Structures are given as C-alpha cells and as structure tokens.
C-alpha cells in the first residue's frame, strides 16, 4: 500500500531537476568542466567569426558608401558572371578612351564623368624616394568620397593643366609635416609638381586594400602632357541623386557598347560593388565558420560520451527512483536536462569568451567585431540543439533501464 502511495505521489518538477543538476555537477566538476571546454571553444570561435564578419561587412559598406551611392565606376575588362571585375583585364592597356569620358558626361542624369589615370614611378623630394600612389584626376575629384582638405586646398578647374598636386594625409605628414606648404614641390618621374593641399586623415579601415592616405593627386591633363598621354584606367561617373541608378547604369552600358563595339568594360554601381564584394566574402565566411563549427560537433560527441558514462555510474540510483515511483519520462527529462545544461553552460562561457576576444581584437587590430543580439540568440539556440541531439541517446538509455536490473547493478 505504501509503495502504491509512493508511486502515486512521486513526481519530478523543475526544482527537483535543478537540485539533481547541481548535485551532478558538484560531484563531477572535473569531468563536467572538460566537457564544457569543447562547447566554449566551439561557441566562442563561431560567434567571434560571425562578429568579425559583421564588422567587416559594415566596414565594407562604409568604405563603399564614402564614394557616394550616386557614383558609378567604369573599369576596363568585362565583369564576371558574379559582377566582379576581372583583375587581369584591368592590367596592361586600358580599353577606356577620352571619347568615352565625353560621351558619358552628356548622358541625362550624369553630373560628371571623371577620368582617372594610374601614374607609375616614384615620388621624390631631393634625393629621397617615397612610396606613394599617383593618380591623375581632374579637379572634380575633390567632390568624390571623403576628400576633405586639412591644409591648403584642392586644385581648381583653371589648374587642370598645371603641375600642381594634393597629397594624402600620410604621405603629406611624411613629406611636409608641420612645415609651410608655400613653395614646396615633389618630383614624379623627374617632373616637378607644386604642393597646394593635404587631405584630412580618414578613418583606418581593415577592408581597404590600398591606402589612399598615401595617394598623390595631380591634374589629369597635366599628367597626360607630362607623361606622354597617360591612359585612362578608370572613369568615375557622378549621377543625379534624383535619377534611378539602374536606369543610368543601363545608359552608361549602351553608350560604351556603341563606342567599343563589344563589352570590354565593366560598370560598377553602388549595389553591384557591394554585391560582388559580399558574394566572395560570404563564401569565405561560410567556409571558415563551417570549419570552426566542427569543434561543436566534437563537443557534442563529448557530451554524449560523458552522459553515457554518467548513466552507467548512476544505474542503481535510477533503479531506486523508479522503485519510488519515478516515471520513465522523469528519468528521460532529468538526463536530457543535464546534457542541455552542460551545453548551455559552455554557451554562456563561449559568449563571454567571444566578447572578451572581440574587445582585444577591436583594440589591437584594425578589425571591429560586432556581436549582435541575433548572433547571441543563435549561439544559445545551437547550444540547446547540441544538448538535445547528443543528450537524447543517453537519456533514452537511462529511461529504458529495468528497475529490477538497475537495483541489482553494482
């Protein structure tokens, strides 16, 4: 009668499960700690990579946005099927011409078509040579991106044929420093150019492949006369904000096709540029995260192994509780809860680890990781799934034990 009454009155609630979890972890601290480490590493590394990826995506967007959403870039060489420029076709002889610049500037909705020339050769002051990127561009380049002047001015439209130049912030500090600009010159391939301005220092970017802080801008017409007709390597097209970008992109495409007779050029709009970059970036990110997620799989297998050992060690305890009236579902819930608790504990520590490492990366490098609430929820969701998937088998095994056999177990 008493056994029957016990069987009726014994039921496990959340408080019982919490007490059992606390006792289990206290009795097996080392084993639980070693098991949790795998989850910590897995969750921490995946969350950190997602955070770095989110930071880089924002950095990419910010860098492209600096050009202006009303800017299109014409490059030599046909774009790939994913909208990416062909790096090899952009080397050597360019297919872009002065006629392209003139015709593009006449399209309705186009405010300016700015030719850009890459000038090879060293920048010298006296007997010293300096690493710099020399760009031939007319005065309208001052309105593109964040070309803010820190000292002096940008060259004017009346100076597009004169040998003047504007220095990027870093090369400006190196060549001029705090000295006066008046009368100071640099030599590009032996041709002197008078310094009229220095650009303001821009925010450092982890994404920027070329540092425009070391750029030297010279008037495009002056570069053509000084260096025997420098070719056009890019055309920057500024459009009217009120005109649809896709409509103008189509017009640019038609004019260039008419001039060239074939598609040996590419039109990069704001959307295309971001889309092309994101396409490659997403593939690399998915690959890296996939490799890092293997540690979560290993951690899950570790949880399953530990729980199977725990079931074996506590077989007699399971038999006693069943004899007192615990249902199979109670035993199942208990061991599944232990597996999920192990996984979630690793998740909490993994998130804390990711926050800590992200802070270090933010301070010590040019990367700026961003841990979003969505990424944290995803991390905990993965932990729950890992606990359920790898905790189910041990929980089922525990719940299927025969009470008689379990009580006889030594």
C-alpha beads as a LAMMPS data file, in Angstrom:
LAMMPS data file: protein, C-alpha beads

410 atoms
409 bonds

1 atom types
1 bond types

-500.0 500.0 xlo xhi
-500.0 500.0 ylo yhi
-500.0 500.0 zlo zhi

Masses

1 110.0

Atoms # bond

1 1 1 0.000 0.000 0.000
2 1 1 2.816 2.374 0.907
3 1 1 4.647 1.545 -2.320
4 1 1 1.478 2.290 -4.267
5 1 1 1.027 5.594 -2.397
6 1 1 4.669 6.499 -3.098
7 1 1 4.239 5.651 -6.722
8 1 1 1.254 7.970 -6.944
9 1 1 2.785 10.889 -5.053
10 1 1 6.339 10.876 -6.529
11 1 1 6.649 13.334 -9.380
12 1 1 9.707 15.294 -10.542
13 1 1 9.283 19.026 -11.033
14 1 1 11.733 21.738 -12.193
15 1 1 13.008 22.234 -8.648
16 1 1 13.920 18.548 -8.404
17 1 1 15.706 18.695 -11.764
18 1 1 17.665 21.786 -10.670
19 1 1 18.763 20.081 -7.456
20 1 1 19.810 16.940 -9.315
21 1 1 21.755 19.008 -11.855
22 1 1 23.578 20.915 -9.124
23 1 1 24.480 17.690 -7.315
24 1 1 25.625 16.006 -10.521
25 1 1 27.887 18.919 -11.489
26 1 1 29.266 19.205 -7.957
27 1 1 30.160 15.524 -7.832
28 1 1 31.794 15.532 -11.286
29 1 1 33.338 19.000 -11.519
30 1 1 36.429 17.951 -13.482
31 1 1 34.517 15.828 -15.961
32 1 1 31.842 18.493 -16.470
33 1 1 34.493 21.195 -16.854
34 1 1 36.421 19.263 -19.508
35 1 1 33.190 18.543 -21.364
36 1 1 32.140 22.192 -21.291
37 1 1 35.504 23.374 -22.688
38 1 1 34.671 21.903 -26.085
39 1 1 31.409 23.836 -26.231
40 1 1 33.154 27.019 -25.031
41 1 1 35.724 26.789 -27.823
42 1 1 33.102 25.952 -30.440
43 1 1 30.604 28.660 -29.496
44 1 1 33.309 31.249 -28.828
45 1 1 35.104 30.712 -32.132
46 1 1 31.929 30.649 -34.236
47 1 1 30.488 33.734 -32.517
48 1 1 33.806 35.567 -32.836
49 1 1 33.997 34.804 -36.555
50 1 1 30.400 35.917 -37.055
51 1 1 31.189 39.124 -35.138
52 1 1 34.303 39.797 -37.221
53 1 1 32.295 39.107 -40.352
54 1 1 29.573 41.545 -39.287
55 1 1 32.208 44.172 -38.532
56 1 1 33.920 43.710 -41.884
57 1 1 30.586 43.885 -43.726
58 1 1 29.841 47.200 -42.014
59 1 1 33.330 48.410 -42.832
60 1 1 32.873 47.414 -46.483
61 1 1 29.560 49.226 -46.656
62 1 1 31.046 52.326 -45.027
63 1 1 34.025 52.375 -47.384
64 1 1 31.891 51.957 -50.494
65 1 1 29.372 54.481 -49.172
66 1 1 32.148 57.048 -48.941
67 1 1 32.251 57.096 -52.725
68 1 1 28.590 58.038 -52.652
69 1 1 25.579 55.992 -53.667
70 1 1 25.338 58.230 -56.765
71 1 1 28.719 57.101 -58.089
72 1 1 29.391 54.523 -60.795
73 1 1 32.878 53.292 -61.663
74 1 1 33.794 52.271 -65.215
75 1 1 36.634 49.735 -65.355
76 1 1 38.399 48.136 -68.336
77 1 1 37.562 44.468 -68.869
78 1 1 34.233 42.654 -68.772
79 1 1 32.769 41.827 -65.355
80 1 1 32.401 38.187 -64.338
81 1 1 29.038 36.447 -64.007
82 1 1 29.010 37.391 -60.311
83 1 1 29.559 41.071 -61.122
84 1 1 33.216 41.111 -60.094
85 1 1 35.915 42.928 -62.089
86 1 1 38.456 40.766 -63.880
87 1 1 41.735 41.643 -62.187
88 1 1 43.910 40.561 -65.118
89 1 1 41.914 42.500 -67.717
90 1 1 42.356 45.683 -65.666
91 1 1 46.137 45.403 -66.055
92 1 1 48.057 46.497 -69.121
93 1 1 46.471 48.574 -71.869
94 1 1 43.107 50.067 -70.908
95 1 1 40.127 49.982 -73.276
96 1 1 38.743 53.282 -71.916
97 1 1 39.126 56.428 -74.032
98 1 1 38.678 60.192 -73.930
99 1 1 35.645 59.786 -76.212
100 1 1 34.070 57.557 -73.535
101 1 1 34.537 60.327 -70.977
102 1 1 32.991 62.932 -73.263
103 1 1 30.030 60.767 -74.295
104 1 1 29.272 59.599 -70.750
105 1 1 29.238 63.183 -69.477
106 1 1 26.426 64.011 -71.953
107 1 1 24.030 61.345 -70.634
108 1 1 20.934 62.737 -68.906
109 1 1 21.311 62.398 -65.158
110 1 1 25.140 62.332 -65.242
111 1 1 26.664 65.253 -63.364
112 1 1 30.309 64.475 -64.153
113 1 1 32.494 61.818 -65.799
114 1 1 35.949 61.965 -64.204
115 1 1 38.861 60.157 -65.894
116 1 1 41.453 58.553 -63.615
117 1 1 44.984 57.634 -64.665
118 1 1 47.412 55.491 -62.661
119 1 1 50.837 57.103 -62.925
120 1 1 53.690 54.686 -62.354
121 1 1 57.033 55.727 -60.951
122 1 1 58.435 57.030 -57.702
123 1 1 57.726 60.228 -55.796
124 1 1 60.888 62.071 -54.823
125 1 1 61.898 65.024 -52.693
126 1 1 65.518 65.961 -53.131
127 1 1 67.494 62.720 -53.140
128 1 1 64.843 60.742 -51.218
129 1 1 62.306 58.404 -52.802
130 1 1 58.901 57.789 -51.220
131 1 1 56.263 55.096 -51.739
132 1 1 53.051 56.675 -52.999
133 1 1 50.132 56.047 -55.375
134 1 1 49.978 58.796 -58.002
135 1 1 46.551 59.394 -59.539
136 1 1 45.841 61.707 -62.439
137 1 1 42.339 63.177 -61.938
138 1 1 40.706 66.499 -62.713
139 1 1 39.533 68.986 -60.077
140 1 1 36.095 67.341 -59.742
141 1 1 37.753 64.526 -57.822
142 1 1 37.527 66.804 -54.791
143 1 1 33.772 66.126 -54.614
144 1 1 34.103 62.317 -54.690
145 1 1 34.152 60.369 -51.439
146 1 1 35.672 61.952 -48.378
147 1 1 38.430 64.031 -49.949
148 1 1 38.363 66.621 -47.179
149 1 1 41.157 69.156 -47.141
150 1 1 43.182 69.516 -43.931
151 1 1 45.639 72.136 -45.179
152 1 1 45.723 74.299 -48.285
153 1 1 43.171 73.462 -50.999
154 1 1 42.361 71.093 -53.856
155 1 1 43.494 72.275 -57.284
156 1 1 40.895 74.266 -59.208
157 1 1 39.368 73.805 -62.650
158 1 1 41.658 76.514 -64.022
159 1 1 44.637 74.431 -62.871
160 1 1 43.752 71.167 -64.639
161 1 1 46.718 71.641 -66.971
162 1 1 49.139 72.944 -64.350
163 1 1 51.721 70.898 -62.473
164 1 1 50.223 71.070 -59.005
165 1 1 49.329 68.265 -56.613
166 1 1 47.388 67.346 -53.485
167 1 1 48.834 64.841 -51.007
168 1 1 47.058 62.194 -48.947
169 1 1 47.265 62.552 -45.163
170 1 1 50.031 60.015 -44.539
171 1 1 52.308 60.979 -47.408
172 1 1 51.611 64.621 -46.555
173 1 1 52.818 64.138 -42.984
174 1 1 55.896 62.358 -44.298
175 1 1 56.853 64.949 -46.913
176 1 1 55.647 68.193 -45.324
177 1 1 54.777 67.594 -41.684
178 1 1 54.103 70.866 -39.881
179 1 1 56.084 72.961 -42.369
180 1 1 54.504 75.570 -44.625
181 1 1 53.120 74.429 -47.996
182 1 1 54.187 77.534 -49.888
183 1 1 56.991 76.816 -52.340
184 1 1 57.189 73.079 -51.579
185 1 1 57.355 70.657 -54.502
186 1 1 57.662 66.940 -55.197
187 1 1 59.028 65.153 -58.238
188 1 1 57.036 62.423 -60.037
189 1 1 59.214 60.522 -62.500
190 1 1 61.510 63.520 -62.578
191 1 1 58.696 66.029 -63.265
192 1 1 58.196 68.672 -60.511
193 1 1 54.717 69.312 -59.069
194 1 1 53.888 72.091 -56.634
195 1 1 52.024 71.044 -53.448
196 1 1 48.814 73.051 -52.971
197 1 1 46.990 70.947 -50.364
198 1 1 46.974 67.992 -47.984
199 1 1 43.910 65.832 -47.375
200 1 1 42.487 65.135 -43.930
201 1 1 43.239 61.792 -42.348
202 1 1 40.457 59.308 -42.905
203 1 1 39.324 56.568 -40.525
204 1 1 41.541 53.493 -40.746
205 1 1 39.847 50.566 -42.455
206 1 1 40.560 46.857 -42.208
207 1 1 38.986 46.416 -45.615
208 1 1 40.898 48.990 -47.600
209 1 1 43.339 47.144 -49.860
210 1 1 45.018 50.373 -50.953
211 1 1 45.684 53.183 -48.550
212 1 1 44.531 56.454 -50.116
213 1 1 46.348 58.152 -47.253
214 1 1 49.449 57.690 -49.443
215 1 1 47.783 58.921 -52.636
216 1 1 49.113 61.865 -54.603
217 1 1 46.547 63.588 -56.841
218 1 1 47.736 65.500 -59.885
219 1 1 45.572 67.189 -62.588
220 1 1 44.613 64.729 -65.321
221 1 1 45.527 66.999 -68.252
222 1 1 48.861 67.765 -66.606
223 1 1 49.560 64.031 -66.217
224 1 1 48.831 63.469 -69.925
225 1 1 51.187 66.201 -71.084
226 1 1 53.901 65.373 -68.562
227 1 1 53.893 61.615 -69.158
228 1 1 53.164 61.313 -72.885
229 1 1 49.407 60.781 -72.851
230 1 1 48.716 58.621 -69.798
231 1 1 45.906 56.138 -70.438
232 1 1 42.538 56.182 -68.662
233 1 1 42.393 53.382 -66.078
234 1 1 39.047 54.261 -64.501
235 1 1 36.138 56.617 -65.124
236 1 1 34.189 57.786 -62.091
237 1 1 30.661 58.828 -63.040
238 1 1 28.729 61.056 -60.649
239 1 1 24.985 60.886 -61.175
240 1 1 21.972 62.864 -60.069
241 1 1 20.509 61.569 -56.794
242 1 1 17.019 62.028 -58.226
243 1 1 17.666 59.627 -61.124
244 1 1 17.314 55.865 -60.673
245 1 1 20.859 54.325 -60.533
246 1 1 19.835 51.248 -62.550
247 1 1 18.426 53.469 -65.315
248 1 1 21.671 55.444 -65.561
249 1 1 23.735 52.227 -65.408
250 1 1 21.824 50.970 -68.439
251 1 1 22.517 54.221 -70.300
252 1 1 26.221 54.008 -69.447
253 1 1 26.286 50.436 -70.718
254 1 1 24.633 51.347 -74.046
255 1 1 26.941 54.291 -74.734
256 1 1 30.077 52.273 -74.011
257 1 1 28.845 49.342 -76.143
258 1 1 28.237 51.753 -79.024
259 1 1 31.747 53.202 -78.656
260 1 1 33.599 49.904 -78.220
261 1 1 31.551 47.536 -80.337
262 1 1 31.924 44.836 -77.668
263 1 1 31.743 44.512 -73.908
264 1 1 35.384 45.037 -72.932
265 1 1 34.455 47.181 -69.940
266 1 1 32.525 46.916 -66.681
267 1 1 30.056 49.253 -64.993
268 1 1 30.244 49.033 -61.205
269 1 1 27.383 50.709 -59.366
270 1 1 27.000 51.027 -55.607
271 1 1 24.804 47.940 -55.493
272 1 1 26.973 45.894 -57.837
273 1 1 30.127 46.774 -55.968
274 1 1 28.655 45.743 -52.634
275 1 1 27.073 42.628 -54.146
276 1 1 30.333 41.487 -55.731
277 1 1 32.274 42.014 -52.523
278 1 1 29.624 40.331 -50.372
279 1 1 29.495 37.320 -52.720
280 1 1 33.149 36.483 -52.164
281 1 1 33.049 37.496 -48.522
282 1 1 30.039 35.277 -47.736
283 1 1 31.696 32.235 -49.303
284 1 1 34.871 32.719 -47.276
285 1 1 32.917 33.414 -44.076
286 1 1 30.725 30.335 -44.508
287 1 1 33.805 28.171 -45.104
288 1 1 35.619 29.461 -42.018
289 1 1 32.532 29.170 -39.795
290 1 1 31.899 25.667 -41.111
291 1 1 35.420 24.605 -40.167
292 1 1 35.078 26.203 -36.735
293 1 1 31.697 24.520 -36.193
294 1 1 33.424 21.138 -36.310
295 1 1 34.532 21.836 -32.742
296 1 1 30.834 21.998 -31.753
297 1 1 30.309 18.559 -33.283
298 1 1 33.271 17.211 -31.322
299 1 1 31.926 18.898 -28.168
300 1 1 28.523 17.297 -28.746
301 1 1 30.074 13.861 -29.065
302 1 1 31.950 14.564 -25.830
303 1 1 28.676 15.438 -24.078
304 1 1 27.090 12.211 -25.308
305 1 1 30.028 10.128 -24.110
306 1 1 30.036 11.778 -20.691
307 1 1 26.281 11.298 -20.310
308 1 1 26.527 7.634 -21.289
309 1 1 29.199 7.137 -18.618
310 1 1 27.001 9.031 -16.147
311 1 1 24.045 6.739 -16.900
312 1 1 26.223 3.707 -16.210
313 1 1 27.578 5.133 -12.958
314 1 1 24.112 6.096 -11.702
315 1 1 22.250 2.957 -12.763
316 1 1 21.495 1.964 -9.171
317 1 1 20.244 5.478 -8.385
318 1 1 17.936 5.286 -11.404
319 1 1 16.573 1.958 -10.158
320 1 1 15.862 3.392 -6.699
321 1 1 13.987 6.383 -8.118
322 1 1 11.965 4.169 -10.415
323 1 1 11.089 1.946 -7.462
324 1 1 9.888 5.054 -5.629
325 1 1 7.524 5.885 -8.466
326 1 1 9.554 7.963 -10.951
327 1 1 8.227 7.588 -14.450
328 1 1 10.414 6.832 -17.453
329 1 1 9.655 10.340 -18.723
330 1 1 11.039 11.751 -15.442
331 1 1 14.316 9.873 -15.898
332 1 1 14.472 10.900 -19.561
333 1 1 13.850 14.560 -18.676
334 1 1 16.494 14.518 -15.964
335 1 1 19.327 13.231 -18.154
336 1 1 18.307 15.299 -21.171
337 1 1 18.243 18.391 -18.929
338 1 1 21.767 17.570 -17.727
339 1 1 23.029 17.354 -21.308
340 1 1 21.348 20.659 -22.237
341 1 1 22.666 22.293 -19.061
342 1 1 26.222 21.226 -19.928
343 1 1 25.824 22.628 -23.413
344 1 1 24.240 25.903 -22.239
345 1 1 26.951 26.399 -19.605
346 1 1 29.521 26.088 -22.371
347 1 1 27.444 28.503 -24.434
348 1 1 27.408 31.172 -21.714
349 1 1 31.168 30.885 -21.230
350 1 1 31.688 30.811 -25.015
351 1 1 29.732 34.056 -25.441
352 1 1 31.766 35.646 -22.648
353 1 1 34.965 34.449 -24.346
354 1 1 33.820 35.884 -27.688
355 1 1 33.070 39.270 -26.062
356 1 1 36.492 39.333 -24.424
357 1 1 38.432 38.353 -27.546
358 1 1 36.355 40.744 -29.671
359 1 1 37.322 43.584 -27.376
360 1 1 41.011 42.662 -27.689
361 1 1 40.748 42.404 -31.482
362 1 1 38.985 45.785 -31.621
363 1 1 41.714 47.473 -29.584
364 1 1 44.770 45.705 -31.002
365 1 1 43.881 45.472 -34.722
366 1 1 42.052 47.389 -37.453
367 1 1 39.151 44.913 -37.269
368 1 1 35.993 45.984 -35.433
369 1 1 33.923 42.893 -34.495
370 1 1 30.210 43.429 -33.907
371 1 1 28.372 40.920 -31.696
372 1 1 24.670 41.324 -32.384
373 1 1 21.771 40.101 -30.202
374 1 1 20.763 37.843 -33.083
375 1 1 24.190 36.172 -33.078
376 1 1 23.953 35.586 -29.314
377 1 1 20.481 34.052 -29.642
378 1 1 21.784 31.880 -32.471
379 1 1 24.675 30.708 -30.289
380 1 1 22.349 29.691 -27.453
381 1 1 19.979 28.067 -29.918
382 1 1 22.837 25.976 -31.276
383 1 1 23.793 25.001 -27.719
384 1 1 20.256 23.796 -26.995
385 1 1 20.212 21.817 -30.239
386 1 1 23.599 20.258 -29.449
387 1 1 22.376 19.316 -25.964
388 1 1 19.147 17.780 -27.319
389 1 1 20.777 15.922 -30.236
390 1 1 23.665 14.458 -28.257
391 1 1 21.776 14.093 -24.977
392 1 1 18.800 12.174 -26.326
393 1 1 20.553 8.802 -26.717
394 1 1 21.894 8.703 -23.102
395 1 1 18.518 9.939 -21.780
396 1 1 16.647 7.225 -23.706
397 1 1 19.072 4.605 -22.445
398 1 1 18.556 5.746 -18.859
399 1 1 14.754 5.796 -19.163
400 1 1 14.644 2.257 -20.602
401 1 1 16.539 0.629 -17.759
402 1 1 14.631 -2.085 -15.936
403 1 1 14.085 -1.079 -12.286
404 1 1 14.894 -4.620 -11.089
405 1 1 18.120 -4.867 -13.113
406 1 1 19.111 -1.339 -12.109
407 1 1 18.712 -2.114 -8.394
408 1 1 20.939 -5.192 -8.797
409 1 1 23.651 -3.182 -10.587
410 1 1 26.929 -2.841 -8.676

Bonds

1 1 1 2
2 1 2 3
3 1 3 4
4 1 4 5
5 1 5 6
6 1 6 7
7 1 7 8
8 1 8 9
9 1 9 10
10 1 10 11
11 1 11 12
12 1 12 13
13 1 13 14
14 1 14 15
15 1 15 16
16 1 16 17
17 1 17 18
18 1 18 19
19 1 19 20
20 1 20 21
21 1 21 22
22 1 22 23
23 1 23 24
24 1 24 25
25 1 25 26
26 1 26 27
27 1 27 28
28 1 28 29
29 1 29 30
30 1 30 31
31 1 31 32
32 1 32 33
33 1 33 34
34 1 34 35
35 1 35 36
36 1 36 37
37 1 37 38
38 1 38 39
39 1 39 40
40 1 40 41
41 1 41 42
42 1 42 43
43 1 43 44
44 1 44 45
45 1 45 46
46 1 46 47
47 1 47 48
48 1 48 49
49 1 49 50
50 1 50 51
51 1 51 52
52 1 52 53
53 1 53 54
54 1 54 55
55 1 55 56
56 1 56 57
57 1 57 58
58 1 58 59
59 1 59 60
60 1 60 61
61 1 61 62
62 1 62 63
63 1 63 64
64 1 64 65
65 1 65 66
66 1 66 67
67 1 67 68
68 1 68 69
69 1 69 70
70 1 70 71
71 1 71 72
72 1 72 73
73 1 73 74
74 1 74 75
75 1 75 76
76 1 76 77
77 1 77 78
78 1 78 79
79 1 79 80
80 1 80 81
81 1 81 82
82 1 82 83
83 1 83 84
84 1 84 85
85 1 85 86
86 1 86 87
87 1 87 88
88 1 88 89
89 1 89 90
90 1 90 91
91 1 91 92
92 1 92 93
93 1 93 94
94 1 94 95
95 1 95 96
96 1 96 97
97 1 97 98
98 1 98 99
99 1 99 100
100 1 100 101
101 1 101 102
102 1 102 103
103 1 103 104
104 1 104 105
105 1 105 106
106 1 106 107
107 1 107 108
108 1 108 109
109 1 109 110
110 1 110 111
111 1 111 112
112 1 112 113
113 1 113 114
114 1 114 115
115 1 115 116
116 1 116 117
117 1 117 118
118 1 118 119
119 1 119 120
120 1 120 121
121 1 121 122
122 1 122 123
123 1 123 124
124 1 124 125
125 1 125 126
126 1 126 127
127 1 127 128
128 1 128 129
129 1 129 130
130 1 130 131
131 1 131 132
132 1 132 133
133 1 133 134
134 1 134 135
135 1 135 136
136 1 136 137
137 1 137 138
138 1 138 139
139 1 139 140
140 1 140 141
141 1 141 142
142 1 142 143
143 1 143 144
144 1 144 145
145 1 145 146
146 1 146 147
147 1 147 148
148 1 148 149
149 1 149 150
150 1 150 151
151 1 151 152
152 1 152 153
153 1 153 154
154 1 154 155
155 1 155 156
156 1 156 157
157 1 157 158
158 1 158 159
159 1 159 160
160 1 160 161
161 1 161 162
162 1 162 163
163 1 163 164
164 1 164 165
165 1 165 166
166 1 166 167
167 1 167 168
168 1 168 169
169 1 169 170
170 1 170 171
171 1 171 172
172 1 172 173
173 1 173 174
174 1 174 175
175 1 175 176
176 1 176 177
177 1 177 178
178 1 178 179
179 1 179 180
180 1 180 181
181 1 181 182
182 1 182 183
183 1 183 184
184 1 184 185
185 1 185 186
186 1 186 187
187 1 187 188
188 1 188 189
189 1 189 190
190 1 190 191
191 1 191 192
192 1 192 193
193 1 193 194
194 1 194 195
195 1 195 196
196 1 196 197
197 1 197 198
198 1 198 199
199 1 199 200
200 1 200 201
201 1 201 202
202 1 202 203
203 1 203 204
204 1 204 205
205 1 205 206
206 1 206 207
207 1 207 208
208 1 208 209
209 1 209 210
210 1 210 211
211 1 211 212
212 1 212 213
213 1 213 214
214 1 214 215
215 1 215 216
216 1 216 217
217 1 217 218
218 1 218 219
219 1 219 220
220 1 220 221
221 1 221 222
222 1 222 223
223 1 223 224
224 1 224 225
225 1 225 226
226 1 226 227
227 1 227 228
228 1 228 229
229 1 229 230
230 1 230 231
231 1 231 232
232 1 232 233
233 1 233 234
234 1 234 235
235 1 235 236
236 1 236 237
237 1 237 238
238 1 238 239
239 1 239 240
240 1 240 241
241 1 241 242
242 1 242 243
243 1 243 244
244 1 244 245
245 1 245 246
246 1 246 247
247 1 247 248
248 1 248 249
249 1 249 250
250 1 250 251
251 1 251 252
252 1 252 253
253 1 253 254
254 1 254 255
255 1 255 256
256 1 256 257
257 1 257 258
258 1 258 259
259 1 259 260
260 1 260 261
261 1 261 262
262 1 262 263
263 1 263 264
264 1 264 265
265 1 265 266
266 1 266 267
267 1 267 268
268 1 268 269
269 1 269 270
270 1 270 271
271 1 271 272
272 1 272 273
273 1 273 274
274 1 274 275
275 1 275 276
276 1 276 277
277 1 277 278
278 1 278 279
279 1 279 280
280 1 280 281
281 1 281 282
282 1 282 283
283 1 283 284
284 1 284 285
285 1 285 286
286 1 286 287
287 1 287 288
288 1 288 289
289 1 289 290
290 1 290 291
291 1 291 292
292 1 292 293
293 1 293 294
294 1 294 295
295 1 295 296
296 1 296 297
297 1 297 298
298 1 298 299
299 1 299 300
300 1 300 301
301 1 301 302
302 1 302 303
303 1 303 304
304 1 304 305
305 1 305 306
306 1 306 307
307 1 307 308
308 1 308 309
309 1 309 310
310 1 310 311
311 1 311 312
312 1 312 313
313 1 313 314
314 1 314 315
315 1 315 316
316 1 316 317
317 1 317 318
318 1 318 319
319 1 319 320
320 1 320 321
321 1 321 322
322 1 322 323
323 1 323 324
324 1 324 325
325 1 325 326
326 1 326 327
327 1 327 328
328 1 328 329
329 1 329 330
330 1 330 331
331 1 331 332
332 1 332 333
333 1 333 334
334 1 334 335
335 1 335 336
336 1 336 337
337 1 337 338
338 1 338 339
339 1 339 340
340 1 340 341
341 1 341 342
342 1 342 343
343 1 343 344
344 1 344 345
345 1 345 346
346 1 346 347
347 1 347 348
348 1 348 349
349 1 349 350
350 1 350 351
351 1 351 352
352 1 352 353
353 1 353 354
354 1 354 355
355 1 355 356
356 1 356 357
357 1 357 358
358 1 358 359
359 1 359 360
360 1 360 361
361 1 361 362
362 1 362 363
363 1 363 364
364 1 364 365
365 1 365 366
366 1 366 367
367 1 367 368
368 1 368 369
369 1 369 370
370 1 370 371
371 1 371 372
372 1 372 373
373 1 373 374
374 1 374 375
375 1 375 376
376 1 376 377
377 1 377 378
378 1 378 379
379 1 379 380
380 1 380 381
381 1 381 382
382 1 382 383
383 1 383 384
384 1 384 385
385 1 385 386
386 1 386 387
387 1 387 388
388 1 388 389
389 1 389 390
390 1 390 391
391 1 391 392
392 1 392 393
393 1 393 394
394 1 394 395
395 1 395 396
396 1 396 397
397 1 397 398
398 1 398 399
399 1 399 400
400 1 400 401
401 1 401 402
402 1 402 403
403 1 403 404
404 1 404 405
405 1 405 406
406 1 406 407
407 1 407 408
408 1 408 409
409 1 409 410
